[in-house]
Amino acid sequence: MSKRWLPWIALAVVATVMVVVLVVRSRPDNSPAARATRIAHSLACPVCEGQSVADSNAPESRAIREKIDELLGQHQSDRAIRAYFVTKYGERILLAPDNEGIGLLAWAIPAVALLIGAIGIVLALRRWSRTPRLSATPEDEAIVAAAREQAP
């Protein structure tokens, strides 16, 4: 293997280690309070503009937070609780799109665009690195020599 690939292999190893560390450290806390907070942050306040249920002090948001606690007390899953609020308020209650159906496109399109951009950059860099370098002609050498003679 040539030394040319060594930096790319090192970059891949570092990126892989970073992803593994992020995945291991991002395991969610499954206590009822943490689950309630996560759900409240994933739901939009039905009467506020751009606020989550967790951040809003509107009476509707307080009622939703109480309902989340009640549903958690009934041992409902996070997905079931979100589905409950979607049936009550519609899809607009969700701050982030769902991970299935049309919502999957909302997650996939930016990822695909980034991947295409990265591939384009790699291809451009490879093409530019293969462009032959021009050597100096005798006329160029004469110009440089003349400039050196005139310089103090």
C-alpha positions as CSV (number, residue, x, y, z in Angstrom):
1,M,0.0,0.0,0.0
2,S,1.4,3.4,-0.9
3,K,2.0,6.2,1.5
4,R,-0.6,8.2,-0.5
5,W,-3.4,6.3,1.1
6,L,-2.1,6.5,4.7
7,P,-3.8,9.8,5.6
8,W,-7.1,8.6,4.2
9,I,-6.9,5.5,6.2
10,A,-6.0,7.5,9.3
11,L,-9.0,9.8,8.7
12,A,-11.3,6.8,8.3
13,V,-10.1,5.4,11.6
14,V,-10.6,8.6,13.5
15,A,-14.0,9.2,12.0
16,T,-15.1,5.6,12.9
17,V,-13.8,6.0,16.5
18,M,-15.7,9.4,16.8
19,V,-18.9,7.8,15.6
20,V,-18.6,4.9,18.0
21,V,-17.9,7.2,20.9
22,L,-21.0,9.4,20.0
23,V,-23.2,6.3,19.7
24,V,-22.1,4.9,23.0
25,R,-22.4,8.2,24.9
26,S,-25.8,9.1,23.4
27,R,-27.8,6.3,24.9
28,P,-30.9,7.9,26.2
29,D,-31.9,7.9,29.9
30,N,-35.1,5.9,30.2
31,S,-36.3,7.2,33.5
32,P,-39.9,8.5,33.3
33,A,-38.8,12.1,33.9
34,A,-36.2,11.9,31.1
35,R,-38.8,10.3,28.8
36,A,-41.3,13.0,29.6
37,T,-38.8,15.7,28.8
38,R,-37.8,14.1,25.5
39,I,-41.4,13.8,24.4
40,A,-42.2,17.3,25.5
41,H,-39.2,18.6,23.5
42,S,-40.4,16.7,20.4
43,L,-43.9,18.2,20.4
44,A,-44.8,21.7,19.2
45,C,-46.9,24.0,21.3
46,P,-50.3,24.1,19.6
47,V,-50.8,27.8,20.2
48,C,-47.2,29.2,20.3
49,E,-45.0,30.0,17.3
50,G,-41.8,27.9,17.1
51,Q,-41.8,26.7,20.7
52,S,-41.8,23.1,22.0
53,V,-44.3,22.0,24.7
54,A,-41.3,21.8,27.1
55,D,-40.4,25.4,26.5
56,S,-43.9,27.0,26.5
57,N,-45.8,28.2,29.5
58,A,-49.1,28.3,27.6
59,P,-52.0,26.5,29.3
60,E,-52.3,24.1,26.4
61,S,-48.6,23.1,26.8
62,R,-49.0,22.6,30.5
63,A,-52.0,20.4,29.8
64,I,-50.0,18.4,27.3
65,R,-47.1,17.9,29.8
66,E,-49.6,16.7,32.4
67,K,-51.1,14.3,29.8
68,I,-47.6,13.0,28.9
69,D,-47.0,12.2,32.6
70,E,-50.4,10.5,32.8
71,L,-49.7,8.4,29.7
72,L,-46.2,7.5,31.0
73,G,-47.9,6.4,34.3
74,Q,-50.0,4.1,32.2
75,H,-46.8,2.5,30.8
76,Q,-47.4,3.8,27.2
77,S,-44.4,3.8,24.8
78,D,-42.9,7.1,23.6
79,R,-44.2,6.3,20.1
80,A,-47.7,5.6,21.4
81,I,-47.7,8.9,23.3
82,R,-46.6,10.8,20.2
83,A,-49.2,9.0,18.1
84,Y,-51.9,10.0,20.7
85,F,-51.0,13.7,20.2
86,V,-50.8,13.4,16.4
87,T,-54.4,12.0,16.4
88,K,-55.5,14.8,18.6
89,Y,-53.6,17.8,17.0
90,G,-52.4,16.4,13.6
91,E,-48.9,16.1,12.2
92,R,-48.2,19.8,12.9
93,I,-47.7,18.9,16.6
94,L,-44.4,17.1,15.7
95,L,-41.3,19.3,15.7
96,A,-39.3,16.7,13.8
97,P,-40.6,14.6,10.9
98,D,-41.4,10.9,11.5
99,N,-38.8,8.3,10.6
100,E,-41.1,6.5,8.1
101,G,-43.1,7.3,5.0
102,I,-42.8,10.9,3.7
103,G,-41.0,11.9,6.9
104,L,-38.2,9.6,5.9
105,L,-37.6,11.8,2.8
106,A,-37.2,14.8,5.0
107,W,-34.3,13.0,6.8
108,A,-32.9,11.3,3.7
109,I,-32.7,14.2,1.2
110,P,-30.1,16.3,3.2
111,A,-28.0,13.2,3.9
112,V,-28.0,12.3,0.2
113,A,-27.2,15.9,-0.8
114,L,-24.2,15.9,1.5
115,L,-23.1,12.5,0.2
116,I,-23.3,13.7,-3.4
117,G,-21.4,16.9,-2.5
118,A,-18.6,14.9,-0.8
119,I,-18.3,12.6,-3.8
120,G,-18.2,15.6,-6.1
121,I,-15.4,17.2,-4.0
122,V,-13.4,14.0,-4.0
123,L,-13.7,13.6,-7.8
124,A,-12.7,17.2,-8.4
125,L,-9.7,16.8,-6.1
126,R,-8.6,13.7,-7.9
127,R,-9.0,15.3,-11.3
128,W,-7.0,18.4,-10.2
129,S,-4.2,16.3,-8.7
130,R,-3.8,14.4,-12.0
131,T,-3.5,17.6,-14.1
132,P,0.1,17.7,-15.4
133,R,2.2,20.5,-14.1
134,L,3.8,22.8,-16.7
135,S,7.5,23.2,-16.7
136,A,9.2,26.5,-17.2
137,T,10.2,27.2,-20.8
138,P,13.5,28.7,-21.8
139,E,11.7,32.1,-22.3
140,D,10.4,31.9,-18.7
141,E,13.9,31.1,-17.3
142,A,15.3,34.1,-19.2
143,I,12.6,36.5,-17.8
144,V,13.4,35.2,-14.2
145,A,17.2,35.6,-14.8
146,A,16.7,39.2,-16.1
147,A,14.6,40.1,-13.1
148,R,17.2,38.8,-10.7
149,E,19.9,40.8,-12.4
150,Q,17.9,44.0,-12.1
151,A,17.1,43.4,-8.4
152,P,19.4,45.1,-5.9
